[in-house]
């Protein structure tokens, strides 16, 4: 965001998409340069930019640092799409009860809110997110189309799980989790007006807001839906959430795959010890990148048990990944021999145990440098937290 060249390239891509927006309405997120920088959504139709919405609520906690880059927007836009008023906002905007969704749905009368989002995954995040969307839909008596990005970006994983929820909080359709998906869905907004008429809370809020400074702009996109020439398939619409453990597993696979591929690698290497940590990493690697792209290196010393080597060999066979065995006993002895004047204790202590780990790290990095394989760390939480792995 601080590089002018990146901003200019992002604007060039916006124009590329604009120039192929014949007979289709496109809502797309981009970094908008307008005297200042904004996190924005452009509405494109027939090779024109119909409008631009600037995000109003900028998160500045946890992994978010948007106030560092962006200025806050204040434009509440209502887009008339084939006669239906639609509000558009971005990610964090929908988390606030007094945010743009309320202005757009209650004061502006929008029957649908489209929220484009880049919401990263953590355990139970999907449940938390759906709870918020349910509240916004019911409080504002509005349909919500929530569109979340999918993929890994450095240490973040975006889970998708896009959905359509109606004004009563019922999830009508849910996209796949942790993979790209397309949903084709006919949304009937006729019931929205009836529900609003029957809800005194909605009508009272509308009356109160009409006397405040809250405002919105109405834009007719000119978009008309053509007569149907497709067969609408509802069978594929997933309405059940996957179990939490399955989500964690999918997140690990997606995060690993995208980190490796987006950094220009195709193959990975890891040390396999026969223990749980390295076994789990090997499984994730095999399912992320394909078994042919994973090499597990067994690096036994004189202290390695026979069962650890046996377990490693069995795992390599079960997964169908590549396996290499390089004993490190002689290398370890040469280290000890060179350091004998400096080592105060003859017994095996933490110093000598860690020499083995360093030897193994050197060998794995040698494979990485020689074959352009990325080394996958096999540390557990405790090791990673103190920088051991």
N, C-alpha and C positions, 0 to 999 in steps of 0.2 A: 504493500500500500504506500510505502514511502518512496517507491521508485517510479518516476514519471513515465519511463518506458513501459512498465507493466500496465499503468493506467491507460496509456494510449493504445496498447495492444488489446486490452479488454474492450475498449470502445470500438476498435476495428472489427472485433468479433461480433459485437452487438449489431453493427451495420451489415455484416455478412448475413446474419440471421434475418434482419429486417428486409433485406433484398430478396429473400426467398419466402416471404410471408404472404404469398398469394392466396386469397380466399381462406385464410385460416387466422385465428386470433391467437397470438402468442404472448404469454406472460413470462418474463425472464429476468433473473437477478443479475445485477452488474454493479461495478463501482462507478458512480456518477460524478463527473467533474463539472461543477457549476459554481464558480467562484471559490467554492470549498469542495471537500469530498463528502459524498453521501453513499450510504448503503441503500441501493435503490432497486425498484422493480419497474421495468419498462413494459408497456402494453403496445404490441405491434399488430398492425393489420394492413393488408394490401400495400406492403412495402413502405409503410409510414409508421412513425412513432406517434401513437395516439396520445399517450400520456406517460408521465413518470411519477411514481410514488416514492418518497424518501422515508426510510425507516425512522420511527419516532423514539423508540425505546432502545437505547444502546447498552447492552450488558457489559459490565466491567468487573466481573468476578470469576473465580475459578479459571477456566481456560480462555475466557473471553477478555478482550482488551479493546473493544470497539471505540471507546471514547478517545483513545489515542489517535485513531485514524479519521473518524467520521464526525460530521456535524449532524445534529438532530434535525429531522424534518418536522413539518407541522401541517402538511397538506392532506386532508381527508378527502379522498376521491371516491365517487360513486360512478361506476361505469354501467351504462345501459347496453346490455348484450342481448340482442334479439328480444328487446322489450323487458328484460329482467334486470333489475338493479343489482349490481355486484360490487362489493367492496374488496379491495386488495390491500394486504399488509404483509409484514415480513417478520417471521420467527418470533422474537421476544415481544413484539407488539401484542400478540394474542395472550400473553401471560398476565396482562394487567386488566383488571375488571373495568377500570375507567379509561382504557386505551382506545385506539382507533376502531376496534370492532364494535364497541358500544355506540360511538358516534355514527359509524357507517350503518349499523343495523337498526338502531332505534330512531335517531334523528334523520338519517338519510334514507331509511326504509329499505336498505339492501336485504335481499332475500337469500343471498349467498355471499359468504366471505371466503376468498381464496387467500390462504396463508402459505407463502413459499418460505422454506425453512432449511437451515443447516444445523440441526440439533444433534450433538454428539451423544453416543450411547454410553451409559453406565448401567450397572445392575439395577433393575427395577425402573429404569428411566421410561420405558415404554408405558408402564402402568401409570406413572406420575403424569406423563404427557397426556394420556387419554382422559385422565381425571380432569385436567385443566380444560381440555377441549369440550368435554361433556358440560362443564360448568358454563363456559362461554356460549355454547349453543343454546342451552336452556335459559340462561339469564337474558340473553338477547333475542331469543326465539328466531334463530337464524341457522340456515344450513352452513356447514363449514367444509371446505375442501382443503385439507392439510396435506401439503406436498413437501416431503423431506428428502434431502439428498442421500445418496448411498455411496459408500466407499471409505477407504482408509486414507488419512492424510497425516503423515508423521505418527504421533502417538494417539491421534484421535481416530475413532471409527464412527461413521454415520450409518444408521441402521435402516433407513427407509421407513417402512411401516406407514406409508402414506395412507390416508383414509378419507372417507366421506361420511359425515355425521349429520343427522337432520336436526330440526329445531326442537325435537323432543329428547335429544341425546342418544338416539339409536344409531349405531354404526351400520351404515348401509353397505359399505364395501371397504375392504382393507387390502392394500397391496402387499406383496411379499416382503419379508424381512431380509435384510443383508444381501439383497440382490436387486438389480434393476427390474422394473416391471411396468406394464402398461395396463390401465383399466379403462374400459369403454363403458360409460354408465349414463343412462337417461335419468336426470334428476327432475322430479315433478315438484315444483315450488307452489302449486295451488294450495296445498294444505297449510303452508306457512302463514298465509294471510288469515285463514280461519283460526289457526292457533293463536295468533296475535289478538284477534278480536275477542277471544275467549279468556285472555290473560289480563286481568286488571293491572298487574304489576308492570307489564310492558306498556300499556296505555298511559299509566301514571308517569312512568319514566319519560315517555315521549313528550308529554305535556310539560314536564319540568324542564327538560333539555331545550325545548323550543324557546325558553326565556333566558337561556344562558348564552355565553359567548362562543360556545362550541359551534363549529361551522363545517361545511363540506362543499365540495364542488361536484356538479353533475356533468358527466361527459358521455355523449352518445358515441359509441365506437363505430356505429354504422354496420356492425356485423349482423348478418342474418343467417340463421341456420338453414341450410339447403334441405330439401326433402330427403328422407332417409334412403340410402342406397347400400346399406350394410345390414348384416344380420347381427343383432345384439345378443351376445353370449353372456348369460349371467351365471352359468355353472361354475366358471373359474374364479368367482369373487370369493375371496377368503374372508371369513368373518370370525374365525377363532384364532386367538393368540397362541403362539407356540410356548412351551414350558420355559421357565427361566434358564434352566441348565442348557437347553438347546440354543437359546439366544446367546449365552456366553460363548458356547462352542463356535457358533456361526461368526460371532464378533472376532474371535481369535483367528479364525481362518481368513476372514475378509481383511482384517488388519495386517496380517502377515503377508498375504498375497500382494496387496496394494503397496505395502512398504517396499517389498523386494522389487516388484516390477516397475514402480514409479521412480525408483532410484537407479534404474538401468541394469538390474541384474536379472538373470534367468534361472540360475541354479544356486543352491545353498549347501553348506556343510555344517555339521555339528558333531560334537563329541558325545559318544554314547557310552554310558558307564554301567548300565544295567539297573540304574535306579529309576524312581518314578519321574523325577523332573525331566531328565533327558528323554525318557520314553514318551512323555506327553508332548514335548517339543517335536520329536520325530513324527508323531502321529499328525500334529497340526501341520507340519511342513509337507508331509505326503499328500494330505487332502487339500492343502492350499495351492501347491505348485505342480502336483503330479509326481508319482513315485520315481520316475526317470530323472527328475531334476533335484533329487535329494541324495546326498552322500553322508553316511554315518561313519565316523572314524572311531574305532575301539583303540584305546591307548592304555593297555594294562601295564602295571608295574609288578614288582615282587609282592606287593601288598594286596593286589587284586584277588578276590576270591574266584574260585572256579565257577561258582553259580552266577556271578555278575557277567562273566564272559559268555556263559551259556545263554543267559537271559537276553543279552544284547544280540547274539546271533539269531535267536528265535524271533526277536522283534524285527530284525532286518528281513528275515525270510517272510514273516507274516505280512509286512507292509510292502514287500517287493522293492525296497529301496536299495541303493548301492552301498556296499559295505567294504571298509578297509581296516586291516588290523596292523597296528604299528606298536610293538612293545617298547616301553620307555625305560626299562630297567638299567640298561647300560648307560643311557644318557643321564639318568638320575645318579648313578654311581659316580660318573665323572664330575657332576656338580658337587657332590659331597666331598669327593677327593680334593677338588680345587679349593673348597671352602673349609677344609678340616681345621686350619689354624684359627679361623674366625668363629667357628661354631663351638660354643661353650659346653653344650650338653651332648653326650654320646647317645642317649636314648632318643627314640622317635618322638619329636615334639611338634608343635604347630608350625615351626619354621620349616622343618623337613617335609611335613605334610603339604605345605603350601608350595614348596619347590616343585612337587609333582604337578600341581595345578598350573604353574607358570610354564612348565615344559609342554604340557598339553596345549596351552594357549598358543605357544610359539608354533607348534606343528600345525594347528588349525589355521593360523594366519598364513603360514607358508602355502597351504593349499589354496587359500583365498587369493593370495597374490599371484600364484602360478596359474590358476585356472579361472580367475575372475568369479569365484564363488563367494557369496556373502556368508559370513559366519553367523549362525544363530546362537545366541546365548542360552544356556540351559539352567540359569540360576533360579532359585526360588525367591519368594518375596523378601525373606530376611537377607539373603545374599545381595540382592539388587539394592535394597534400601541402604546398605553400607558401602556400596560401590565395589563389592567383591567380584561381581560377575560382569 
